[in-house]
Amino acid sequence: MKIGITCYPTYGGSGVVATELGIELAARGHEIHFITYSQPFRLTGREANIRYHEVPVSNYPLFEYPPYDLALATHMAEVAEFHSLDLLHVHYAIPHSVSALLARQMLAARGKHLPFITTLHGTDITLVGLDRSYLPITEFGINESDGVTAISSYLRDRTYQAFNITRDIEVIRNFVNCDFYVRDPELVAKQRPRFAKPDEKLIVHLSNFRPVKRVTDVVEVFARIAPIVPSRLLLIGDGPERSAAEFLAMKYGLTDRIDFLGKQDNVNELLALADLMIMPSEMESFGLAALEAMACRVPAIATRVGGVPELIEHQVNGLLYEVGDIDGMAAGALSLLTDPDGLEAMSAAARKTAQDKFCASRIIPHYEAYYEQVIAASTQT
Ligand code: GMT
């Protein structure tokens, strides 16, 4: 198939999923066209079967806000026509589904057919889509899509509750490439001394440091672990809450035990160095960061929110707590870090969950089948 993919290329899990999906589909022989405002950060630009089309957004003194949505719609239609795309797949409802809808209409006026699928990721529904100024158009974009997927059952149900949805939503969960996200003992032996001494445990957090991720809770939890178990904390990512987290690290006198690594490309290698992940989010529709860690044999201490329980089973492949239960999360982390056998069993269970349920090799065929179904149904109407 020839598939156009649009996503937010630089920020957040939806862009990661969209990019990894494009890479996996290209590896299976599909022709993939990314239509985005900059090159998705996990793409090298050298992958076979993948083309990147930058959306040109020209400005004019009259425009206080450059009309990106319209530039995107125009570019989607151009790329689709030039490359005879079979389908557009947009990630994150706002504004991508509405731009895709416009592109479909522009092409229909020229006698061309371009169905589109919208994948809902989380904050497009739970935060942004519920803002009154965006709600009606988000609902419209979803209902007008030829196909809609959600990354967890939780998100599908939440979408039905919050909006007046008149169509089916297919659940296709987040995935991970289990060959790429894997613990390589040789690499760990080589890299781990960069971040921790042999007797120290390594704890990791990975996010875009938005308030919803509660990064300061990570520092609070670590502040309760550090005096008891020799350990270090790796914070991967960057965003609005970084200063608050740095301030807290200083307040607790932990700046020499916490590494703020900023944004990193090779998160698979970094995650694999850790013993434990902390993901104390206020909300996660799925929790891709935890899945990536689990594939590397790193169990997560997380919050019992959104779609996280569809990934993490308490006491089996990770630990779940209520949002803000810092003492609980610290106690859970301490119990694991001081119980090598328990930690080893949980690490193995985490990897097994990723492998058995969420590997790309299992999830990508689900997308392919859904694409075929949507294309077939849309040509009948
Ligand atoms: O919160 C983020 O990391 C970004 C956000 C996004 O939409 O880009 O992530 C959402 O999509 C991810 C990939 O599908 C999910 O794994 C995250 O759980 C989800 N985030 C939230 O629901 C807060």
Residues whose N, C-alpha, C, O or C-beta is under 5 A from the ligand:
A	BS01	GMT	Y11 G12 G13 S14 G15 V17 H121 G122 T123 I151 M283 E284 S285 F286 G287 L288
